[in-house]
Amino acid sequence: MDRSTEIREFLRTRRARITPEQAGLATYAGARRVPGLRREEVAQLAGVSVDYYIRLERGRTQGVSETVLDAVARALQLNDTERAHLFDLAQPTATRARRRRPLAPQKVRPAVHRALDALGVPAMVQGRRMDVLAANKLGYALITDFQARPHHQRNAARFVFLDDAARSLYTDWERVAADCVATLRLYAGRHSDDPQLTELIGELSLHSDTFRRLWADHDVLAHTTGSKRLHHPLVGDLTLEYIVLAVEGDPDQTLIIYTPEPASPSAEAIGILASWTRSTTESQAAPDASHQPAS
């Protein structure tokens, strides 16, 4: 992915969403030719020259300081996640000096697998590009059986946009889709040279109009907590809270845990799903009586 294009579009979309009134600037009568702030107004708010800001928005970030990026972030009223994304895209001097090593294949440690299996609620481990690296049986039963899919299809974004089952599963599919794209955008800022990311974005752009539209918004999101409403084919409607935890020692891996409110219909639904999962596992493990030797 081209960093110059990414920073240009990110800054353009951020300033387009802020009105002069929101920025505390004086307004004048007459129509404005651009939505949101003009480049000149961003430069004024950031305390830099117009020419300097224009160069920055064109992706010419060589030598840009953290002080300038902080000023631009304040001028555009970026939140913490957006500010971090701007720094990733611009790669200020301190960051650029550290060369990135090629990305090694991701593996889930045995201890993390055991932790997943010990949880009595749905949980999964996601890696780079929203790849699904592992889950417990309840996690697979809740979302989809990723482990039964070809390796390159074990990806949450591919499931959301390319599998019709996702539209039926997620009650708020549009919100889930937007969050998914914003999560990928944030990852792209950190790993723009990831060839598998380029392949994924190309595939989703080719097959999903919704993905193309949301990708053009350049929104970014860091998932930490939230809730999801689902309509599960076996247990019906349920609402689950989720929390996203970093897997310490394993960069770009996160543990996602889904929990229902205690003594709620959703908790009952999870209990039913857990019972179904156990019975399915036991039936698959039991030997076929027809193949047992006669006594």
Beta strands, then each sheet from edge to edge (+ up, - down):
strand 1: 123-126
strand 2: 132-135
strand 3: 225-232
strand 4: 236-246
strand 5: 254-259
sheet 1: 2+ 1- 5+ 4- 3+
end
